[in-house]
Amino acid sequence: IALSSAVRYDEDNSTLRRVQGARRVVFDRRNHVMGQLGRITIVHRDSSELRRCTFVSTLLGTLRQTRNEWCER
């Protein structure tokens, strides 16, 4: 999935591992995230203060979303 040109992926505040060019979250046999929770953070290109992030917790779709300072590590 391509990002809009108005935003960029925030490497410093995201935890998704890159494998063969793609970022991914790995789950165990009980559908729990292996390692750190998957955090996807995007930042507005014109203002690094405007950011959004999503936390991936389980394969079944547990997602949490937050914004701005709550997205920082």
N, CA, C and O atoms as a Tinker XYZ file with bonds, in Angstrom:
   292  protein
     1  N      0.855000   -1.177000    0.000000    73     2
     2  CA     0.000000    0.000000    0.000000    64     1     3
     3  C      0.894000    1.230000    0.000000    63     2     4     5
     4  O      1.794000    1.348000    0.831000    81     3
     5  N      0.656000    2.122000   -0.905000    73     3     6
     6  CA     1.454000    3.343000   -0.990000    64     5     7
     7  C      0.857000    4.432000   -0.101000    63     6     8     9
     8  O     -0.362000    4.560000    0.014000    81     7
     9  N      1.730000    5.206000    0.519000    73     7    10
    10  CA     1.289000    6.331000    1.340000    64     9    11
    11  C      0.993000    7.543000    0.473000    63    10    12    13
    12  O      1.560000    7.704000   -0.608000    81    11
    13  N      0.110000    8.380000    0.953000    73    11    14
    14  CA    -0.168000    9.656000    0.299000    64    13    15
    15  C      1.113000   10.483000    0.266000    63    14    16    17
    16  O      1.974000   10.327000    1.133000    81    15
    17  N      1.244000   11.348000   -0.711000    73    15    18
    18  CA     2.434000   12.197000   -0.792000    64    17    19
    19  C      2.470000   13.236000    0.328000    63    18    20    21
    20  O      3.505000   13.870000    0.536000    81    19
    21  N      1.365000   13.427000    1.054000    73    19    22
    22  CA     1.309000   14.405000    2.143000    64    21    23
    23  C      1.895000   13.868000    3.449000    63    22    24    25
    24  O      2.108000   14.628000    4.394000    81    23
    25  N      2.154000   12.559000    3.504000    73    23    26
    26  CA     2.683000   11.960000    4.734000    64    25    27
    27  C      3.911000   11.117000    4.430000    63    26    28    29
    28  O      4.176000   10.755000    3.283000    81    27
    29  N      4.658000   10.813000    5.495000    73    27    30
    30  CA     5.811000    9.916000    5.353000    64    29    31
    31  C      5.812000    8.937000    6.522000    63    30    32    33
    32  O      5.272000    9.230000    7.589000    81    31
    33  N      6.414000    7.787000    6.315000    73    31    34
    34  CA     6.561000    6.773000    7.355000    64    33    35
    35  C      7.594000    7.265000    8.358000    63    34    36    37
    36  O      8.674000    7.703000    7.960000    81    35
    37  N      7.288000    7.203000    9.646000    73    35    38
    38  CA     8.175000    7.682000   10.707000    64    37    39
    39  C      9.015000    6.512000   11.232000    63    38    40    41
    40  O      8.562000    5.751000   12.087000    81    39
    41  N     10.228000    6.376000   10.718000    73    39    42
    42  CA    11.126000    5.279000   11.106000    64    41    43
    43  C     11.442000    5.287000   12.598000    63    42    44    45
    44  O     11.523000    4.226000   13.217000    81    43
    45  N     11.622000    6.476000   13.187000    73    43    46
    46  CA    12.031000    6.584000   14.588000    64    45    47
    47  C     10.954000    6.153000   15.569000    63    46    48    49
    48  O     11.272000    5.722000   16.677000    81    47
    49  N      9.698000    6.259000   15.191000    73    47    50
    50  CA     8.603000    5.951000   16.106000    64    49    51
    51  C      7.740000    4.791000   15.635000    63    50    52    53
    52  O      6.587000    4.664000   16.049000    81    51
    53  N      8.290000    3.951000   14.778000    73    51    54
    54  CA     7.600000    2.753000   14.304000    64    53    55
    55  C      8.439000    1.537000   14.664000    63    54    56    57
    56  O      9.659000    1.631000   14.799000    81    55
    57  N      7.777000    0.395000   14.817000    73    55    58
    58  CA     8.511000   -0.805000   15.230000    64    57    59
    59  C      8.420000   -1.947000   14.224000    63    58    60    61
    60  O      8.929000   -3.036000   14.491000    81    59
    61  N      7.799000   -1.732000   13.100000    73    59    62
    62  CA     7.666000   -2.818000   12.139000    64    61    63
    63  C      9.015000   -3.173000   11.539000    63    62    64    65
    64  O      9.772000   -2.304000   11.106000    81    63
    65  N      9.300000   -4.471000   11.524000    73    63    66
    66  CA    10.556000   -4.933000   10.933000    64    65    67
    67  C     10.428000   -4.953000    9.418000    63    66    68    69
    68  O      9.359000   -5.231000    8.874000    81    67
    69  N     11.522000   -4.656000    8.754000    73    67    70
    70  CA    11.540000   -4.705000    7.295000    64    69    71
    71  C     12.168000   -6.031000    6.880000    63    70    72    73
    72  O     13.290000   -6.349000    7.274000    81    71
    73  N     11.431000   -6.798000    6.082000    73    71    74
    74  CA    11.908000   -8.078000    5.570000    64    73    75
    75  C     11.685000   -8.081000    4.067000    63    74    76    77
    76  O     10.550000   -7.971000    3.604000    81    75
    77  N     12.748000   -8.205000    3.317000    73    75    78
    78  CA    12.707000   -8.205000    1.854000    64    77    79
    79  C     11.936000   -7.000000    1.316000    63    78    80    81
    80  O     11.139000   -7.129000    0.386000    81    79
    81  N     12.177000   -5.833000    1.904000    73    79    82
    82  CA    11.580000   -4.596000    1.430000    64    81    83
    83  C     10.191000   -4.287000    1.953000    63    82    84    85
    84  O      9.690000   -3.181000    1.749000    81    83
    85  N      9.552000   -5.250000    2.630000    73    83    86
    86  CA     8.201000   -5.024000    3.163000    64    85    87
    87  C      8.244000   -4.991000    4.684000    63    86    88    89
    88  O      9.002000   -5.736000    5.305000    81    87
    89  N      7.436000   -4.132000    5.280000    73    87    90
    90  CA     7.341000   -4.084000    6.739000    64    89    91
    91  C      6.269000   -5.069000    7.167000    63    90    92    93
    92  O      5.234000   -5.193000    6.512000    81    91
    93  N      6.520000   -5.780000    8.285000    73    91    94
    94  CA     5.548000   -6.787000    8.691000    64    93    95
    95  C      5.542000   -6.989000   10.194000    63    94    96    97
    96  O      6.478000   -6.613000   10.901000    81    95
    97  N      4.456000   -7.594000   10.662000    73    95    98
    98  CA     4.295000   -8.002000   12.051000    64    97    99
    99  C      4.216000   -9.519000   12.035000    63    98   100   101
   100  O      3.517000  -10.087000   11.195000    81    99
   101  N      4.921000  -10.195000   12.952000    73    99   102
   102  CA     4.914000  -11.652000   13.022000    64   101   103
   103  C      4.117000  -12.081000   14.249000    63   102   104   105
   104  O      4.292000  -11.531000   15.337000    81   103
   105  N      3.228000  -13.079000   14.064000    73   103   106
   106  CA     2.390000  -13.585000   15.139000    64   105   107
   107  C      2.784000  -15.009000   15.494000    63   106   108   109
   108  O      3.256000  -15.758000   14.639000    81   107
   109  N      2.590000  -15.390000   16.768000    73   107   110
   110  CA     2.848000  -16.768000   17.185000    64   109   111
   111  C      1.596000  -17.611000   16.943000    63   110   112   113
   112  O      0.607000  -17.120000   16.398000    81   111
   113  N      1.643000  -18.882000   17.349000    73   111   114
   114  CA     0.524000  -19.789000   17.086000    64   113   115
   115  C     -0.724000  -19.441000   17.881000    63   114   116   117
   116  O     -1.807000  -19.944000   17.583000    81   115
   117  N     -0.585000  -18.585000   18.890000    73   115   118
   118  CA    -1.737000  -18.153000   19.686000    64   117   119
   119  C     -2.232000  -16.771000   19.249000    63   118   120   121
   120  O     -3.024000  -16.135000   19.944000    81   119
   121  N     -1.760000  -16.327000   18.103000    73   119   122
   122  CA    -2.174000  -15.056000   17.493000    64   121   123
   123  C     -1.709000  -13.823000   18.247000    63   122   124   125
   124  O     -2.332000  -12.766000   18.148000    81   123
   125  N     -0.628000  -13.943000   18.998000    73   123   126
   126  CA    -0.047000  -12.791000   19.681000    64   125   127
   127  C      1.170000  -12.307000   18.901000    63   126   128   129
   128  O      1.862000  -13.095000   18.256000    81   127
   129  N      1.419000  -11.019000   18.966000    73   127   130
   130  CA     2.573000  -10.454000   18.277000    64   129   131
   131  C      3.850000  -10.997000   18.899000    63   130   132   133
   132  O      4.001000  -10.996000   20.120000    81   131
   133  N      4.766000  -11.460000   18.062000    73   131   134
   134  CA     6.071000  -11.922000   18.544000    64   133   135
   135  C      6.993000  -10.711000   18.604000    63   134   136   137
   136  O      7.125000   -9.976000   17.625000    81   135
   137  N      7.630000  -10.504000   19.751000    73   135   138
   138  CA     8.496000   -9.344000   19.923000    64   137   139
   139  C      7.665000   -8.130000   20.278000    63   138   140   141
   140  O      6.622000   -8.242000   20.922000    81   139
   141  N      8.140000   -6.960000   19.851000    73   139   142
   142  CA     7.423000   -5.719000   20.137000    64   141   143
   143  C      6.100000   -5.670000   19.385000    63   142   144   145
   144  O      5.957000   -6.246000   18.306000    81   143
   145  N      5.141000   -4.974000   19.975000    73   143   146
   146  CA     3.890000   -4.748000   19.253000    64   145   147
   147  C      4.202000   -3.974000   17.983000    63   146   148   149
   148  O      5.109000   -3.142000   17.955000    81   147
   149  N      3.456000   -4.253000   16.955000    73   147   150
   150  CA     3.664000   -3.536000   15.704000    64   149   151
   151  C      3.098000   -2.138000   15.788000    63   150   152   153
   152  O      1.888000   -1.960000   15.933000    81   151
   153  N      3.956000   -1.155000   15.700000    73   151   154
   154  CA     3.506000    0.241000   15.713000    64   153   155
   155  C      3.816000    0.851000   14.356000    63   154   156   157
   156  O      4.960000    0.836000   13.903000    81   155
   157  N      2.796000    1.382000   13.718000    73   155   158
   158  CA     2.924000    2.050000   12.432000    64   157   159
   159  C      2.681000    3.533000   12.687000    63   158   160   161
   160  O      1.597000    3.912000   13.130000    81   159
   161  N      3.666000    4.368000   12.414000    73   159   162
   162  CA     3.525000    5.806000   12.653000    64   161   163
   163  C      3.779000    6.561000   11.357000    63   162   164   165
   164  O      4.768000    6.323000   10.664000    81   163
   165  N      2.872000    7.472000   11.045000    73   163   166
   166  CA     3.067000    8.344000    9.891000    64   165   167
   167  C      3.059000    9.795000   10.367000    63   166   168   169
   168  O      2.414000   10.137000   11.358000    81   167
   169  N      3.786000   10.637000    9.641000    73   167   170
   170  CA     3.946000   12.043000   10.000000    64   169   171
   171  C      3.600000   12.899000    8.784000    63   170   172   173
   172  O      3.917000   12.537000    7.651000    81   171
   173  N      2.957000   14.018000    9.023000    73   171   174
   174  CA     2.660000   14.957000    7.942000    64   173   175
   175  C      3.977000   15.545000    7.436000    63   174   176   177
   176  O      4.823000   15.931000    8.243000    81   175
   177  N      4.164000   15.618000    6.147000    73   175   178
   178  CA     5.428000   16.102000    5.573000    64   177   179
   179  C      5.746000   17.546000    5.947000    63   178   180   181
   180  O      6.918000   17.907000    6.041000    81   179
   181  N      4.738000   18.371000    6.159000    73   179   182
   182  CA     4.967000   19.783000    6.459000    64   181   183
   183  C      5.055000   20.091000    7.951000    63   182   184   185
   184  O      5.463000   21.190000    8.328000    81   183
   185  N      4.683000   19.146000    8.798000    73   183   186
   186  CA     4.718000   19.389000   10.242000    64   185   187
   187  C      4.964000   18.083000   10.978000    63   186   188   189
   188  O      4.086000   17.222000   11.030000    81   187
   189  N      6.155000   17.930000   11.548000    73   187   190
   190  CA     6.482000   16.693000   12.261000    64   189   191
   191  C      5.682000   16.553000   13.553000    63   190   192   193
   192  O      5.703000   15.493000   14.179000    81   191
   193  N      4.980000   17.608000   13.959000    73   191   194
   194  CA     4.130000   17.539000   15.154000    64   193   195
   195  C      2.822000   16.802000   14.874000    63   194   196   197
   196  O      2.177000   16.307000   15.799000    81   195
   197  N      2.434000   16.727000   13.608000    73   195   198
   198  CA     1.192000   16.046000   13.241000    64   197   199
   199  C      1.508000   14.607000   12.876000    63   198   200   201
   200  O      1.977000   14.327000   11.773000    81   199
   201  N      1.249000   13.697000   13.804000    73   199   202
   202  CA     1.520000   12.291000   13.520000    64   201   203
   203  C      0.355000   11.433000   13.982000    63   202   204   205
   204  O     -0.394000   11.805000   14.885000    81   203
   205  N      0.219000   10.284000   13.348000    73   203   206
   206  CA    -0.811000    9.312000   13.692000    64   205   207
   207  C     -0.137000    7.958000   13.767000    63   206   208   209
   208  O      0.794000    7.671000   13.015000    81   207
   209  N     -0.617000    7.127000   14.680000    73   207   210
   210  CA    -0.038000    5.792000   14.749000    64   209   211
   211  C     -1.109000    4.763000   15.073000    63   210   212   213
   212  O     -2.150000    5.078000   15.652000    81   211
   213  N     -0.828000    3.529000   14.687000    73   211   214
   214  CA    -1.690000    2.393000   14.955000    64   213   215
   215  C     -0.830000    1.300000   15.562000    63   214   216   217
   216  O      0.270000    1.026000   15.082000    81   215
   217  N     -1.337000    0.672000   16.629000    73   215   218
   218  CA    -0.656000   -0.438000   17.286000    64   217   219
   219  C     -1.379000   -1.723000   16.912000    63   218   220   221
   220  O     -2.593000   -1.823000   17.092000    81   219
   221  N     -0.652000   -2.704000   16.396000    73   219   222
   222  CA    -1.218000   -4.000000   16.049000    64   221   223
   223  C     -0.929000   -4.937000   17.210000    63   222   224   225
   224  O      0.232000   -5.164000   17.548000    81   223
   225  N     -1.986000   -5.491000   17.831000    73   223   226
   226  CA    -1.803000   -6.332000   19.010000    64   225   227
   227  C     -2.029000   -7.813000   18.745000    63   226   228   229
   228  O     -1.282000   -8.646000   19.257000    81   227
   229  N     -3.045000   -8.162000   17.953000    73   227   230
   230  CA    -3.311000   -9.573000   17.665000    64   229   231
   231  C     -3.706000   -9.748000   16.211000    63   230   232   233
   232  O     -4.133000   -8.805000   15.544000    81   231
   233  N     -3.557000  -10.963000   15.741000    73   231   234
   234  CA    -3.908000  -11.313000   14.370000    64   233   235
   235  C     -5.402000  -11.124000   14.114000    63   234   236   237
   236  O     -5.816000  -10.871000   12.983000    81   235
   237  N     -6.201000  -11.248000   15.162000    73   235   238
   238  CA    -7.653000  -11.151000   15.008000    64   237   239
   239  C     -8.142000   -9.720000   14.866000    63   238   240   241
   240  O     -9.343000   -9.485000   14.729000    81   239
   241  N     -7.243000   -8.780000   14.896000    73   239   242
   242  CA    -7.629000   -7.423000   14.571000    64   241   243
   243  C     -7.664000   -6.429000   15.704000    63   242   244   245
   244  O     -8.288000   -5.376000   15.567000    81   243
   245  N     -7.020000   -6.717000   16.819000    73   243   246
   246  CA    -6.976000   -5.732000   17.886000    64   245   247
   247  C     -6.044000   -4.608000   17.463000    63   246   248   249
   248  O     -4.833000   -4.797000   17.350000    81   247
   249  N     -6.615000   -3.453000   17.234000    73   247   250
   250  CA    -5.848000   -2.281000   16.818000    64   249   251
   251  C     -6.158000   -1.137000   17.772000    63   250   252   253
   252  O     -7.297000   -0.977000   18.212000    81   251
   253  N     -5.148000   -0.347000   18.087000    73   251   254
   254  CA    -5.340000    0.885000   18.855000    64   253   255
   255  C     -4.773000    2.011000   18.022000    63   254   256   257
   256  O     -3.739000    1.857000   17.372000    81   255
   257  N     -5.444000    3.133000   18.043000    73   255   258
   258  CA    -4.944000    4.291000   17.308000    64   257   259
   259  C     -4.781000    5.461000   18.263000    63   258   260   261
   260  O     -5.542000    5.606000   19.220000    81   259
   261  N     -3.790000    6.287000   17.998000    73   259   262
   262  CA    -3.560000    7.479000   18.803000    64   261   263
   263  C     -2.918000    8.542000   17.927000    63   262   264   265
   264  O     -2.750000    8.340000   16.724000    81   263
   265  N     -2.560000    9.663000   18.517000    73   263   266
   266  CA    -2.008000   10.752000   17.709000    64   265   267
   267  C     -0.983000   11.564000   18.483000    63   266   268   269
   268  O     -0.900000   11.506000   19.710000    81   267
   269  N     -0.207000   12.320000   17.720000    73   267   270
   270  CA     0.780000   13.291000   18.197000    64   269   271
   271  C      1.736000   12.719000   19.240000    63   270   272   273
   272  O      2.382000   11.709000   18.959000    81   271
   273  N      1.860000   13.314000   20.432000    73   271   274
   274  CA     2.896000   12.898000   21.385000    64   273   275
   275  C      2.720000   11.463000   21.869000    63   274   276   277
   276  O      3.688000   10.859000   22.331000    81   275
   277  N      1.521000   10.898000   21.779000    73   275   278
   278  CA     1.294000    9.519000   22.210000    64   277   279
   279  C      1.914000    8.517000   21.236000    63   278   280   281
   280  O      1.980000    7.328000   21.546000    81   279
   281  N      2.366000    8.967000   20.079000    73   279   282
   282  CA     2.993000    8.086000   19.096000    64   281   283
   283  C      4.501000    7.968000   19.296000    63   282   284   285
   284  O      5.137000    7.122000   18.667000    81   283
   285  N      5.079000    8.793000   20.151000    73   283   286
   286  CA     6.526000    8.777000   20.344000    64   285   287
   287  C      6.936000    7.601000   21.209000    63   286   288   289
   288  O      6.198000    7.177000   22.098000    81   287
   289  N      8.127000    7.081000   20.936000    73   287   290
   290  CA     8.647000    5.968000   21.744000    64   289   291
   291  C      9.013000    6.448000   23.108000    63   290   292
   292  O      9.469000    5.661000   23.938000    81   291
